[in-house]
Amino acid sequence: QVQLVESGGGLVQAGGSLRLSCAASRRTFSSNAMGWFRQAPGKEREFIAAISWTSGATSYADSVKGRFTISRDNAKNTVYLQMNSLKPEDTAVYYCAANSGSWSFGQGTQVTVSS
């Protein structure tokens, strides 16, 4: 089973940037994609972005398109989420996830954007 460890969360002012990292303990052939989700207080967890390990193809939620960029370093089994132009509504716990038919999640990292 893949273990995921997120880092890079914190407090930032609106308009600022943060970069989240997700280190996977190992990469298996059954894990074909990595992604980021977030959950704000009182809301359901929502999809943010995903990237294929092999092709590098990416997809984004409309709410972050143009502001967030997902990338990967296959040699380090690490996935990143560069977040720019952050807004207070981006405040949430951000979860890294691996897809092997269904999503498995890390423990999450808090991102707080102050206005």
Phi, psi and omega in degrees: 000137180282133173255139185238132180233115180269153174206165175105357178289172179162196181254132181216151177281155177304138183093348181276185183228153172216153172236122176266145176238149177223112178263124177265137182296326174198158180249126179254157178295339180279346178267100188265346182209156174238154181208174174233137175234167174214156178222117177270158180305130178077006181237163178281156176294137183232148177290138179246306185200158177213156179215140177280135177298322189272305186273338185079004178299141184236159173215151184222151169288149181300329185292341182240356183301131181089346179246325182252147177226126176261140179213170183219155172234098185299323182296329181260001184050045184231140177240144183238154171228107175273122184244116179244164178050048184294146181239156177305326180288355173277353179299125184182171166272126182259131183243132169278150182214149176241139182250118174232049186104325172215165185274136170245140191245152170279192185275345176095156176221137185279134172238124179236125180247117181269149182270000000 
